[in-house]
């Protein structure tokens, strides 16, 4: 459907150009000018309508709700590197961070998901999670 729109718009514009040339030749230049001004007004109003529609549609997008309930529950609406809810977890010494991989192409999302974590040490992530640790005494 997306590939059809440019062809449809191009065909309509091409038809309008041919029609204006025919009107200019067959009728007269004054009539062609009047028809052209009416067509330009209609196109301008269509463009304004499309712009307003696009702005309203974009502002309707809302992120999902993020909620965490319960002792030590964690909820993250987007991506999370590491989530730890346990006691006495031992992390390794920091090591040099490798260079990040190139970012994948961005694909538009319709909306953010609803994320909810309920219960003791529950964890919920709406995007990608590298690590989720909920136990006590975890040694990494």
Backbone as CSV, one residue per row, in Angstrom:
resi,resn,N_x,N_y,N_z,CA_x,CA_y,CA_z,C_x,C_y,C_z
1,UNK,0.823,-1.196,0.000,0.000,0.000,0.000,0.866,1.257,0.000
2,UNK,2.001,1.205,0.732,2.866,2.382,0.787,3.447,2.724,-0.575
3,UNK,3.720,1.727,-1.369,4.312,1.981,-2.684,3.277,2.467,-3.683
4,UNK,2.031,2.249,-3.385,0.963,2.665,-4.283,0.728,4.170,-4.211
5,UNK,0.880,4.770,-3.034,0.593,6.200,-2.858,1.419,7.112,-3.759
6,UNK,2.741,6.938,-3.858,3.492,7.832,-4.756,3.026,7.735,-6.204
7,UNK,2.709,6.532,-6.654,2.234,6.373,-8.027,0.870,7.017,-8.214
8,UNK,-0.005,6.863,-7.234,-1.342,7.460,-7.334,-1.254,8.982,-7.352
9,UNK,-0.448,9.547,-6.455,-0.299,11.010,-6.406,0.346,11.517,-7.687
10,UNK,1.372,10.817,-8.168,2.019,11.215,-9.415,1.073,11.157,-10.602
11,UNK,0.238,10.135,-10.638,-0.735,10.013,-11.732,-1.763,11.133,-11.695
12,UNK,-2.262,11.452,-10.506,-3.242,12.539,-10.383,-2.614,13.869,-10.787
13,UNK,-1.385,14.123,-10.339,-0.710,15.381,-10.705,-0.448,15.446,-12.208
14,UNK,-0.012,14.339,-12.779,0.204,14.312,-14.224,-1.082,14.552,-14.994
15,UNK,-2.174,13.943,-14.523,-3.475,14.171,-15.155,-3.916,15.617,-15.044
16,UNK,-3.663,16.247,-13.897,-4.029,17.656,-13.716,-3.230,18.550,-14.658
17,UNK,-1.952,18.243,-14.846,-1.122,19.039,-15.761,-1.648,18.923,-17.190
18,UNK,-1.948,17.702,-17.607,-2.478,17.494,-18.959,-3.812,18.214,-19.117
19,UNK,-4.676,18.130,-18.101,-5.984,18.793,-18.173,-5.827,20.307,-18.273
20,UNK,-4.888,20.894,-17.519,-4.672,22.345,-17.592,-4.146,22.764,-18.961
21,UNK,-3.269,21.955,-19.541,-2.755,22.274,-20.879,-3.884,22.209,-21.905
22,UNK,-4.731,21.196,-21.796,-5.863,21.067,-22.725,-6.810,22.246,-22.571
23,UNK,-7.107,22.651,-21.329,-7.997,23.796,-21.097,-7.375,25.063,-21.671
24,UNK,-6.064,25.235,-21.491,-5.399,26.432,-22.015,-5.452,26.470,-23.537
25,UNK,-5.327,25.325,-24.186,-5.334,25.286,-25.652,-6.759,25.377,-26.200
26,UNK,-7.664,24.598,-25.648,-9.021,24.509,-26.190,-9.859,25.719,-25.795
27,UNK,-9.844,26.101,-24.544,-10.708,27.194,-24.088,-9.940,28.504,-24.207
28,UNK,-9.260,28.911,-23.168,-8.378,30.080,-23.232,-7.494,30.083,-21.991
29,UNK,-6.497,30.940,-22.027,-5.509,30.993,-20.953,-6.116,31.504,-19.646
30,UNK,-7.075,32.401,-19.713,-7.719,32.929,-18.507,-8.466,31.849,-17.747
31,UNK,-9.189,31.022,-18.474,-9.917,29.922,-17.835,-8.942,28.917,-17.227
32,UNK,-7.847,28.641,-17.944,-6.835,27.721,-17.419,-6.232,28.269,-16.129
33,UNK,-6.011,29.582,-16.070,-5.484,30.199,-14.847,-6.455,30.084,-13.690
34,UNK,-7.747,30.280,-13.969,-8.761,30.152,-12.918,-8.845,28.715,-12.413
35,UNK,-8.814,27.756,-13.342,-8.854,26.346,-12.951,-7.610,25.992,-12.138
36,UNK,-6.450,26.501,-12.565,-5.206,26.223,-11.843,-5.249,26.784,-10.427
37,UNK,-5.831,27.969,-10.251,-5.896,28.540,-8.906,-6.844,27.744,-8.013
38,UNK,-7.934,27.240,-8.571,-8.842,26.396,-7.780,-8.142,25.099,-7.387
39,UNK,-7.443,24.497,-8.340,-6.721,23.255,-8.048,-5.655,23.497,-6.983
40,UNK,-4.923,24.602,-7.072,-3.883,24.876,-6.074,-4.485,25.094,-4.692
41,UNK,-5.654,25.717,-4.627,-6.329,25.882,-3.334,-6.739,24.550,-2.732
42,UNK,-7.262,23.661,-3.576,-7.662,22.335,-3.095,-6.446,21.556,-2.606
43,UNK,-5.346,21.616,-3.354,-4.123,20.910,-2.960,-3.572,21.480,-1.652
44,UNK,-3.609,22.802,-1.494,-3.129,23.422,-0.255,-3.963,22.986,0.941
45,UNK,-5.284,22.956,0.784,-6.145,22.504,1.879,-5.924,21.025,2.193
46,UNK,-5.702,20.222,1.165,-5.417,18.803,1.400,-4.103,18.641,2.160
47,UNK,-3.096,19.435,1.805,-1.823,19.385,2.520,-1.956,19.810,3.972
48,UNK,-2.734,20.865,4.215,-2.967,21.320,5.587,-3.693,20.244,6.392
49,UNK,-4.700,19.639,5.796,-5.447,18.579,6.478,-4.544,17.401,6.819
50,UNK,-3.711,16.997,5.876,-2.787,15.896,6.114,-1.793,16.233,7.218
51,UNK,-1.297,17.468,7.240,-0.356,17.885,8.280,-0.991,17.838,9.661
52,UNK,-2.187,18.382,9.784,-2.879,18.374,11.079,-3.181,16.943,11.507
53,UNK,-3.632,16.105,10.585,-3.924,14.706,10.897,-2.673,13.996,11.403
54,UNK,-1.536,14.225,10.747,-0.289,13.587,11.151,0.149,14.057,12.531
55,UNK,0.027,15.353,12.806,0.396,15.868,14.125,-0.497,15.301,15.219
56,UNK,-1.779,15.227,14.975,-2.702,14.692,15.979,-2.434,13.208,16.206
57,UNK,-2.195,12.479,15.144,-1.929,11.046,15.265,-0.644,10.802,16.048
58,UNK,0.394,11.606,15.803,1.660,11.442,16.514,1.513,11.785,17.989
59,UNK,0.677,12.765,18.330,0.527,13.141,19.734,-0.351,12.159,20.494
60,UNK,-1.117,11.325,19.792,-1.946,10.330,20.461,-1.128,9.163,20.994
61,UNK,0.063,8.979,20.483,0.898,7.876,20.944,1.343,8.152,22.372
62,UNK,1.100,7.210,23.206,1.539,7.350,24.584,2.347,6.126,24.950
63,UNK,3.241,6.330,25.876,4.013,5.207,26.360,3.136,4.338,27.244
64,UNK,3.530,3.108,27.406,2.782,2.209,28.257,2.973,2.571,29.719
65,UNK,2.169,1.987,30.563,2.289,2.243,31.991,3.340,1.318,32.580
66,UNK,4.077,1.815,33.541,5.114,1.055,34.215,4.789,1.068,35.697
67,UNK,4.628,-0.114,36.293,4.332,-0.161,37.723,5.019,-1.354,38.359
68,UNK,5.452,-1.166,39.585,6.074,-2.230,40.364,5.438,-2.229,41.742
69,UNK,4.953,-3.376,42.170,4.382,-3.482,43.510,4.901,-4.765,44.144
70,UNK,5.180,-4.703,45.387,5.758,-5.844,46.081,7.135,-5.477,46.579
71,UNK,7.580,-6.217,47.571,8.881,-5.932,48.172,9.992,-6.144,47.151
72,UNK,10.774,-5.121,46.914,11.930,-5.127,45.997,11.558,-5.454,44.548
73,UNK,10.370,-5.149,44.145,9.971,-5.364,42.752,10.570,-4.269,41.881
74,UNK,10.894,-4.602,40.643,11.478,-3.633,39.715,10.782,-3.759,38.367
75,UNK,10.375,-2.631,37.812,9.760,-2.600,36.484,10.448,-1.519,35.671
76,UNK,10.852,-1.856,34.459,11.546,-0.921,33.578,10.770,-0.871,32.266
77,UNK,10.382,0.331,31.834,9.597,0.470,30.615,10.386,0.233,29.347
78,UNK,11.680,0.492,29.365,12.490,0.334,28.159,13.483,-0.798,28.317
79,UNK,14.740,-0.530,27.977,15.790,-1.531,28.072,16.506,-1.413,29.409
80,UNK,17.004,-2.543,29.920,17.725,-2.553,31.189,18.985,-3.383,31.030
81,UNK,20.082,-2.869,31.534,21.327,-3.619,31.484,21.349,-4.718,32.528
82,UNK,21.214,-4.332,33.805,21.262,-5.306,34.888,20.263,-4.895,35.954
83,UNK,19.448,-5.839,36.399,18.487,-5.607,37.474,18.794,-6.616,38.568
84,UNK,19.102,-6.136,39.779,19.418,-7.010,40.907,18.486,-6.660,42.054
85,UNK,17.743,-7.650,42.549,16.855,-7.416,43.686,17.260,-8.233,44.902
86,UNK,18.279,-9.064,44.808,18.698,-9.921,45.918,19.680,-9.230,46.851
87,UNK,19.836,-9.805,48.051,20.795,-9.309,49.039,22.148,-9.963,48.820
88,UNK,23.191,-9.266,49.231,24.556,-9.797,49.258,25.014,-10.343,47.912
89,UNK,24.650,-9.717,46.847,25.130,-10.128,45.530,26.504,-9.531,45.310
90,UNK,27.419,-10.338,44.802,28.786,-9.894,44.572,28.993,-9.714,43.077
91,UNK,29.401,-8.529,42.712,29.655,-8.231,41.306,31.144,-8.331,41.034
92,UNK,31.535,-8.737,39.838,32.959,-8.801,39.510,33.549,-7.398,39.416
93,UNK,34.884,-7.348,39.509,35.565,-6.063,39.336,35.238,-5.531,37.951
94,UNK,35.195,-4.237,37.849,34.852,-3.650,36.558,35.933,-3.956,35.542
95,UNK,35.507,-4.305,34.369,36.419,-4.583,33.270,36.175,-3.546,32.191
96,UNK,37.159,-3.341,31.326,36.941,-2.366,30.256,35.720,-2.756,29.422
97,UNK,34.952,-1.777,29.107,33.747,-2.006,28.318,34.122,-2.034,26.841
98,UNK,33.756,-3.120,26.135,34.073,-3.153,24.703,33.267,-2.104,23.949
99,UNK,33.777,-1.763,22.792,33.075,-0.776,21.961,31.697,-1.314,21.607
100,UNK,30.701,-0.462,21.667,29.350,-0.939,21.349,29.223,-1.304,19.877
101,UNK,28.375,-2.272,19.629,28.093,-2.675,18.251,27.290,-1.573,17.576
102,UNK,27.364,-1.495,16.260,26.565,-0.473,15.577,25.079,-0.665,15.886
103,UNK,24.406,0.433,16.016,22.983,0.392,16.353,22.188,-0.203,15.198
104,UNK,21.230,-1.073,15.513,20.384,-1.608,14.450,19.478,-0.515,13.918
105,UNK,18.953,-0.694,12.715,18.061,0.326,12.169,16.849,0.514,13.077
106,UNK,16.449,1.752,13.211,15.323,2.070,14.082,14.028,1.759,13.362
107,UNK,13.191,0.971,14.014,11.869,0.692,13.468,10.849,1.347,14.377
108,UNK,9.951,2.106,13.810,8.983,2.791,14.658,8.058,1.809,15.357
109,UNK,7.800,2.089,16.617,6.877,1.269,17.373,5.575,2.025,17.544
110,UNK,4.481,1.288,17.486,3.181,1.929,17.639,3.033,2.515,19.031
111,UNK,3.412,1.774,20.053,3.335,2.289,21.406,4.204,1.428,22.301
112,UNK,4.519,1.958,23.468,5.304,1.213,24.431,4.391,0.224,25.149
113,UNK,4.930,-0.943,25.502,4.085,-1.928,26.173,3.824,-1.538,27.625
114,UNK,2.759,-2.080,28.174,2.507,-1.929,29.598,3.417,-2.907,30.328
115,UNK,4.087,-2.432,31.382,5.017,-3.262,32.134,4.593,-3.234,33.588
116,UNK,4.440,-4.409,34.174,4.011,-4.489,35.563,4.730,-5.636,36.249
117,UNK,5.321,-5.357,37.399,5.962,-6.383,38.214,5.287,-6.377,39.570
118,UNK,4.725,-7.499,39.968,4.068,-7.560,41.272,4.523,-8.814,41.995
119,UNK,4.769,-8.671,43.254,5.254,-9.789,44.051,6.648,-9.489,44.553
120,UNK,7.085,-10.283,45.515,8.405,-10.062,46.101,9.498,-10.322,45.072
121,UNK,10.360,-9.345,44.926,11.523,-9.411,44.029,11.146,-9.699,42.577
122,UNK,9.983,-9.306,42.185,9.558,-9.489,40.798,10.282,-8.484,39.914
123,UNK,10.527,-8.854,38.684,11.188,-7.956,37.737,10.473,-8.062,36.396
124,UNK,10.211,-6.920,35.791,9.579,-6.886,34.472,10.262,-5.814,33.646
125,UNK,10.568,-6.136,32.405,11.263,-5.209,31.516,10.484,-5.144,30.209
126,UNK,10.165,-3.918,29.751,9.405,-3.740,28.519,10.243,-3.878,27.267
127,UNK,11.557,-3.791,27.386,12.441,-3.909,26.225,13.357,-5.107,26.384
128,UNK,14.648,-4.885,26.199,15.641,-5.940,26.341,16.298,-5.838,27.707
129,UNK,16.618,-6.981,28.301,17.314,-7.015,29.585,18.558,-7.871,29.435
130,UNK,19.687,-7.337,29.890,20.921,-8.093,29.842,20.938,-9.158,30.926
131,UNK,20.567,-8.750,32.146,20.663,-9.638,33.289,19.602,-9.275,34.314
132,UNK,18.943,-10.284,34.878,18.009,-10.066,35.978,18.371,-11.070,37.066
133,UNK,18.727,-10.562,38.246,19.134,-11.414,39.362,18.191,-11.144,40.521
134,UNK,17.495,-12.180,40.976,16.541,-11.997,42.069,16.930,-12.762,43.325
135,UNK,17.979,-13.568,43.288,18.358,-14.386,44.438,19.331,-13.693,45.371
136,UNK,19.425,-14.215,46.604,20.368,-13.694,47.591,21.713,-14.378,47.419
137,UNK,22.777,-13.639,47.718,24.115,-14.199,47.716,24.614,-14.609,46.346
138,UNK,24.143,-14.003,45.317,24.579,-14.338,43.964,25.974,-13.779,43.728
139,UNK,26.865,-14.618,43.205,28.216,-14.167,42.882,28.388,-14.230,41.377
140,UNK,28.751,-13.111,40.831,28.924,-13.040,39.382,30.380,-13.071,39.017
